[in-house]
Every structure is written in C-alpha cells, then in structure tokens.
Amino acid sequence: MSTLPAPPAEAAAHARFDLIRYAQVWEDADVLLEGLNAGPGDECLSIASAGDNALAMLATGAQRVIALDLSAAQLACLALRVAAFRTLTHSQLLVLVGVEALDLSPGERKHLAMERQRLYQSCRAELEPSSREFWDARPSDIAAGIGRSGKFERYFHLFRTQVLPLVHSQANVRELFVPRDHRQREVFYAQRFNTWRWRLLFRLFFSRTVMGWAGRDPSFFRYVDGYVSVSQRVLERSRYAATVLDPSQNPYMQWIMLGTHTTALPYWLRPENFEAIRRNLGRLEWHQSSIESYLAQHQGDPISRLNLSDIFEYMSQENTNSLLATIARVAKPGARLVYWNMLAPRCTPPEMHHLIRPVGGGLSASLHAKDKAFFYNALHVEEVLGP
C-alpha cells in the first residue's frame, strides 16, 4: 500500500477514517460490472471500501485495477482479502469472512472462531507490516468473521439481535427468504411482514439520528435535504427488495436480516469467480489517497472505468462538479463511471453533458431496478466525452 500526499477530499474534513467503517462493500457488484462493461485492456479505478468490488473487477480481465481509500483501516480490509485469496481455498475464505450456517451451537461457534484464527495465521505472512499490525491487534474481529468487523455491520447486528425480535419472530424472518414468485412475495409481505410495529421500527432505528450515531457518520447526512425522511426512504426501498426483487437471491438483505449469507453470495465470494480473481491479483494495486489527489498525479494509460461508489453523497454540488471536470480531463474518451446516490441527489448536471453524459438506452434505470443493494435511491452510469 502506498500513501499519497494529504487528500483534499471534502469528506476528510468531517468524518473519521481511523476505524473500519464498512467491513463489507454494500454495493451490488453485479450491476456495477454490467454498468462498467470492463474487459481486457481497461485501466480501472475503484473506491476501495472493504475491497469486495475492486476484487470483483479483477474477474472481468481488466488490465489494471487501482483501489483508493482515505482510510488505512479500509485498505487493511482489502489487504487481508488479497492475502486470503492467495493462501486459502474458497471454502476457507467463506469461513474467514463469516459465512456460516444458521443455528450453530455454542460449541460450533467456538470451533469456528478458533478456525478463523488459524486461517488468519495462514494468511498473515502475505500481509505487509502495517496491515499485519492492524489485524494482529484485532483478534476478536478475526474470530467473529472479518465481514462483521465494521461500524456499519455492528449497526445491522444491533438491529438484527436487539430490535428485529421485538417486531418479528425468527421463523417469520427466515420465511421471508423462502423462494416465491412476485405475487406470492407481495402477499407474504403485506400479510406477514408489513405490520405497524415494522413501520415503527423503521421510523426509529433508521432515522437520521440513530443511523448517524450507530451506523454511518453524522457528517454523511450534511447534504441530505432536511425535509427528507431517511427512514421512510429506507422503508420504501426495503419493501421493493422484499417484493419486486427476490430475497432468496439477495446476499445483502440476507446478511442484514440473518447475519450471514444463506442461499446467495455477493459476486466476489461466488465459487465460480474465485479462480479468476486469484489469477489476476497481480493486476490490483491500492493506495491511501483521495481520488482527487490520485488523479492529479496519475501518469500512464488513461483510466477507462471508474467505480465511484457513493462518494458524491458526501460532497457539495460544487465539489462534485469539480471532480467530474477532473475526470473528464484525465480519463479516456468513452470511459465509464458508475456511482450511487442514497439520499443526496448527485449526477453530472446538464451544463456539463458536453464532458460527461448518461449512457443512453435507460441503462442506469434498468440496473437500478435490479440492484440487490436496495437502499440506494439512484444508480448512475455515465460516459466521458472528453475535456
């Protein structure tokens, strides 16, 4: 991992980056990869977060994937994943992450915790000193499964273990993930799930105040309209995920509600992608840097694919436009950008469409309609025309 000069990123002035904020990437790699349409020869840039989607991008055969993050803790998550791909089998990787059966006995849980510690020791030699020191100091995170070690994941754990049981029985929650057709999902949700207690839970637990305190950072809401009901938006998107989409095929919803993946895995953890990711690990690099700093110093082949996560959510419109103008200047003509909006609406404004414009054919809307990371309100796929 390299560290570039102090980042001029707006988010760095308002939020902490010395902790694992996200132990998993909560953005659907399936729609990301379809939107990017990356392949051999592409130079890809990705916000790192925990590293899941940067790894997924390796499976496309891209020439190079450059992962950036302001947080050394997030890059340590990526580094351990890379070490695990180099060292472990696919089934061992699932154990290390925390994918496990439901209803484990105390003895089985103790055995898994010990196995994860053993698997970490197998990976440890592949880590650079800073990442090794980071994870050596967190044996409890290793024992629990590295996919549970973030602030956002602990927020969902609190929801799942302390709040959700006040609203729905464990049997009812599990029945949500039984495969059904669309009409059957609508009926189940209306009759068995959408109770007044369920709606009250959302108003309280997914409010701006509680989410900022326990899940995200309060500063991440600074560009959200004060009249927007965060909890109502999340409730509406949850209903969509439970009815229009199929929960039995949704790894993100499963982890939130069940604490593990059961009948679905995210792209980077699927067995059919394991060898392609491992084979291409040499094409991945990562840096502790803002995207602004990296692009200002980037040399070599122009970037042709950019996974920007939801970074514009935390930026003013002025700074958003400035970054988009930089991308238009340094990226390859025809380069694609994919990014999400959760609550703050951000996209390339019409007056900049001579530089960057939405990809035609309604691609953004069609991908958002099947996005399994259901809590986002918009997905944008755009292309660079040039400076």
KACOR-V132312 format. One record per residue. N is the residue number from 0. RES is the residue in one small letter. D_FIRST is the distance of its C-alpha to the first C-alpha in Angstrom with 1 decimal. Layout:
# KACOR-V132312
N;RES;D_FIRST
N;RES;D_FIRST
This chain:
# KACOR-V132312
0;m;0.0
1;s;3.8
2;t;6.8
3;l;9.9
4;p;13.4
5;a;15.1
6;p;15.6
7;p;19.2
8;a;19.1
9;e;22.3
10;a;21.0
11;a;19.1
12;a;22.5
13;h;24.1
14;a;21.9
15;r;19.8
16;f;16.1
17;d;15.8
18;l;17.0
19;i;16.6
20;r;18.8
21;y;18.6
22;a;18.2
23;q;19.3
24;v;19.3
25;w;22.9
26;e;23.3
27;d;25.3
28;a;23.3
29;d;26.8
30;v;27.8
31;l;24.4
32;l;24.5
33;e;28.2
34;g;27.7
35;l;24.9
36;n;26.8
37;a;23.9
38;g;24.6
39;p;24.2
40;g;23.1
41;d;21.5
42;e;18.3
43;c;17.0
44;l;15.1
45;s;14.6
46;i;14.2
47;a;12.0
48;s;14.0
49;a;14.1
50;g;13.1
51;d;16.6
52;n;17.5
53;a;14.5
54;l;15.4
55;a;19.0
56;m;18.5
57;l;17.6
58;a;21.1
59;t;22.7
60;g;21.9
61;a;20.0
62;q;18.9
63;r;15.3
64;v;13.5
65;i;10.9
66;a;9.9
67;l;9.8
68;d;10.6
69;l;12.0
70;s;11.5
71;a;9.0
72;a;11.6
73;q;11.5
74;l;7.9
75;a;9.0
76;c;11.8
77;l;10.2
78;a;8.4
79;l;12.0
80;r;13.6
81;v;12.0
82;a;13.1
83;a;16.4
84;f;17.0
85;r;16.6
86;t;18.9
87;l;21.3
88;t;24.2
89;h;24.5
90;s;26.9
91;q;24.7
92;l;21.8
93;l;24.4
94;v;25.4
95;l;22.0
96;v;21.6
97;g;25.1
98;v;27.3
99;e;30.6
100;a;34.4
101;l;36.3
102;d;38.9
103;l;37.3
104;s;39.4
105;p;38.1
106;g;38.1
107;e;36.0
108;r;33.5
109;k;33.3
110;h;32.9
111;l;30.0
112;a;28.2
113;m;28.7
114;e;27.6
115;r;24.3
116;q;23.7
117;r;24.6
118;l;22.3
119;y;19.3
120;q;20.4
121;s;20.4
122;c;16.7
123;r;15.5
124;a;15.3
125;e;12.8
126;l;10.2
127;e;8.0
128;p;10.1
129;s;8.9
130;s;9.0
131;r;12.2
132;e;13.7
133;f;13.3
134;w;15.1
135;d;17.5
136;a;18.8
137;r;19.6
138;p;22.1
139;s;24.3
140;d;21.6
141;i;21.0
142;a;24.8
143;a;25.5
144;g;23.1
145;i;19.6
146;g;20.9
147;r;23.1
148;s;20.7
149;g;20.4
150;k;22.9
151;f;24.0
152;e;24.7
153;r;26.7
154;y;28.6
155;f;29.7
156;h;30.5
157;l;32.8
158;f;34.4
159;r;34.9
160;t;36.3
161;q;38.1
162;v;39.2
163;l;39.6
164;p;42.1
165;l;44.4
166;v;44.7
167;h;44.5
168;s;45.2
169;q;42.6
170;a;44.9
171;n;45.0
172;v;41.2
173;r;40.9
174;e;43.7
175;l;41.7
176;f;39.6
177;v;42.6
178;p;42.7
179;r;45.2
180;d;46.2
181;h;45.8
182;r;49.2
183;q;48.9
184;r;45.6
185;e;47.3
186;v;50.2
187;f;48.1
188;y;46.0
189;a;49.2
190;q;51.3
191;r;48.9
192;f;45.8
193;n;46.5
194;t;48.5
195;w;49.0
196;r;46.9
197;w;44.0
198;r;44.3
199;l;44.7
200;l;41.5
201;f;39.6
202;r;41.2
203;l;40.2
204;f;36.9
205;f;35.3
206;s;36.6
207;r;34.4
208;t;34.9
209;v;34.0
210;m;31.1
211;g;29.7
212;w;30.3
213;a;29.2
214;g;27.0
215;r;25.3
216;d;25.2
217;p;28.6
218;s;27.1
219;f;26.2
220;f;29.9
221;r;30.7
222;y;31.4
223;v;33.3
224;d;37.1
225;g;38.8
226;y;41.4
227;v;39.1
228;s;39.5
229;v;36.0
230;s;37.7
231;q;40.1
232;r;37.5
233;v;35.6
234;l;38.9
235;e;39.9
236;r;36.7
237;s;37.0
238;r;40.6
239;y;39.4
240;a;36.9
241;a;39.6
242;t;42.3
243;v;41.3
244;l;38.2
245;d;38.5
246;p;36.9
247;s;37.3
248;q;34.7
249;n;32.3
250;p;29.4
251;y;28.3
252;m;31.9
253;q;32.3
254;w;29.4
255;i;30.7
256;m;34.2
257;l;34.0
258;g;30.7
259;t;29.6
260;h;29.8
261;t;33.3
262;t;34.5
263;a;31.5
264;l;27.7
265;p;25.1
266;y;24.1
267;w;20.9
268;l;23.0
269;r;26.1
270;p;27.1
271;e;28.0
272;n;24.4
273;f;22.7
274;e;23.2
275;a;22.2
276;i;18.8
277;r;18.3
278;r;19.7
279;n;17.3
280;l;13.9
281;g;13.4
282;r;13.7
283;l;10.7
284;e;7.4
285;w;5.5
286;h;5.3
287;q;7.1
288;s;10.3
289;s;13.8
290;i;15.2
291;e;17.6
292;s;15.4
293;y;13.5
294;l;16.9
295;a;18.4
296;q;16.3
297;h;15.9
298;q;17.6
299;g;18.6
300;d;20.3
301;p;21.1
302;i;19.6
303;s;22.2
304;r;21.1
305;l;19.6
306;n;19.2
307;l;19.5
308;s;20.2
309;d;22.7
310;i;21.1
311;f;24.5
312;e;26.0
313;y;24.6
314;m;25.6
315;s;29.0
316;q;30.8
317;e;30.6
318;n;26.8
319;t;26.6
320;n;28.9
321;s;26.9
322;l;23.7
323;l;25.8
324;a;27.3
325;t;24.0
326;i;23.1
327;a;26.6
328;r;26.2
329;v;23.0
330;a;23.0
331;k;25.2
332;p;28.8
333;g;29.2
334;a;25.6
335;r;25.5
336;l;24.2
337;v;24.4
338;y;24.3
339;w;26.2
340;n;28.5
341;m;29.5
342;l;31.9
343;a;31.3
344;p;32.6
345;r;30.4
346;c;30.6
347;t;31.2
348;p;34.6
349;p;37.5
350;e;37.7
351;m;34.3
352;h;35.3
353;h;35.9
354;l;32.1
355;i;30.8
356;r;33.1
357;p;33.2
358;v;33.4
359;g;37.1
360;g;38.9
361;g;38.0
362;l;34.7
363;s;33.0
364;a;35.9
365;s;36.3
366;l;32.6
367;h;32.9
368;a;36.1
369;k;34.4
370;d;31.1
371;k;30.8
372;a;28.5
373;f;31.8
374;f;31.3
375;y;30.2
376;n;33.1
377;a;32.0
378;l;29.7
379;h;29.4
380;v;28.9
381;e;29.3
382;e;29.2
383;v;28.6
384;l;31.8
385;g;30.6
386;p;30.8
